[in-house]
Structure formats: structure tokens, C-alpha cells
Amino acid sequence: LSLITEAVLKHAISIARAHGAKLKVLSSLDVPKVAPGFDDLLPRYLSRTELAEYPSKYRGAIDALLEKLCPSSVEVEVEVMSDDAPPHAILAASERYRPDLIVLGTSGHNAWQRFFLGSTATRVVADAHCPVFVVPHELAKVKDSTPSVIPTPVLAP
């Protein structure tokens, strides 16, 4: 899981709890081909066994984090996506599930990296059918980034 995952989940859980909403957690799995090797200096290729076990370990890490953060009053459903680039997967899922709000985090990439790699958050904000709540990467560094959400009524047009 990325560094921003916990901060994003804290905010999403807080919003869901405040509004009595169901939480659909979508996580984009990118299975690495290499891992830290000898003394964490030289990379090594993952074995076939490690590659096969990676998705279930990844899902287990998500479940453990949700168990730690999420009160039983918030209904949570988890989906791990691995077939598409994150912005495409998030936007496709938003079309399928039609959420009221998308909560996602930024990667912390600098402008040069964003220029070459693109920005998931920018793409989702630009193309989403609903509002997008973006949690800045800097919150991943804050020890206690527990959000405070004040429930507000949603006014229909």
C-alpha cells in the first residue's frame, strides 16, 4: 500500500460515517516485478510464488488497515483492481457504481514526474461524473491526520 492510503481511508471513513453512507474502497494493484534484495540495496526479481501470492497479501493489508481504522457502523466493500491504469479503473468504477463522492490521494510526485507520468488525481477530477475529494500526499507524513467532518445537508436542485 502507498504512504497516502491510510490518510485517504481516514477521510473516506469519516465522510461515510458523518453521512451514514456506504464506503466502496477501490484499490489499484500494480504487482511489482522486482523487490528490495540484498541489504535493501540491490533489487531482485520476485519468484513465481511471490508473484502469485502478491494479490492476496495486498488484499490482506487493505483488510487489516480497514479493521484498524473503520468502525463497525460504516458498511465497507473492497474491490482490488489490477487490469487498467488507475485513472481509467477509477473512472470506469465510478460509472459502474455511480458514487456521490470519490475520495483519492495524490502521489506526491513533483512537476517533472507528473509531466512524464501524468496525474491520477488530475485526470479523475477532470473526468469524474461526481465531486472528487483529494487528500494531499503531505498528510501521509502527519502522525495524527484524523479528519474532522461536520455533516452538512445536501441540497437538491
Buried (B, 14 or more C-beta within 10 A) or exposed (E): BBEBBBBBBBBBBBBBBBBEBEBBBBBBBEEEEEEEEEEEEEEEEBEEEBEEEBEEEBBEEBEEBBEEBBEEEBEBEEBBBEEEBBBBBBBBBBEEEEBEBBBBBBBBBEEEEBEEEBBBBEBBBEEBEEEBBBBEBEBBEEEEBEBEEEEEEEEEE
